[in-house]
């Protein structure tokens, strides 16, 4: 596992030493631990190119959708993170329109699907108002539905990323996804 925190020289040394071994893949650790996205991406810009390109690169503990898109752009192939499940447990939903906090009163009478671009059970059968009610009533079904939705959203996000890479339009894909998030912020 490549380590070195935010120290360029240590990351280079660690990556070079690991690159001498013919592992099945390479883990990148010591990031996403409070250094901020800009610094994390700067360290990935240094680290990822030093690892064998034909082997999978696994970034540990990285989790927001924007972190995933930015990390893929820098050569990362795999991730693990509690973000989708933790967010679901705390009433947050990742959507094509940004992050929604279903505790907010603005959802009390909102009869729309959580995300019209999602085909999960949560989005096809339940309204934002119902999800808001479940969360406010502390019904366990609320976090369960949001967790299911968040996991589906992440899978869809990464399926879209894979397709965009194969079609040589990854930058366009990222711009479109991020534009959707901005609509919610500005709307």
Number of C-alpha atoms within 10 A of each C-alpha: 16 25 18 20 17 16 10 15 11 15 24 21 16 18 25 15 12 18 16 10 9 10 11 9 16 24 19 23 18 19 23 18 12 9 12 10 16 11 15 21 18 13 20 24 15 16 24 24 14 17 24 17 12 8 13 17 22 21 27 17 17 22 18 15 21 15 16 21 21 18 22 20 18 17 18 22 17 17 17 11 13 11 20 23 19 15 19 23 18 16 23 21 27 26 23 22 20 18 15 17 17 27 17 12 13 12 20 17 13 15 13 15 19 29 21 13 14 17 15 18 13 23 21 15 11 15 20 22 20 21 28 23 19 19 22 16 10 11 12 11 12 24 24 16 21 29 25 19 26 24 18 19 23 19 12 15 19 17 12 16 22 15 13 16 15 10 9 11 12 19 13 11 18 18 11 13 20 17 15 14 18 14 12 14 11 6 6
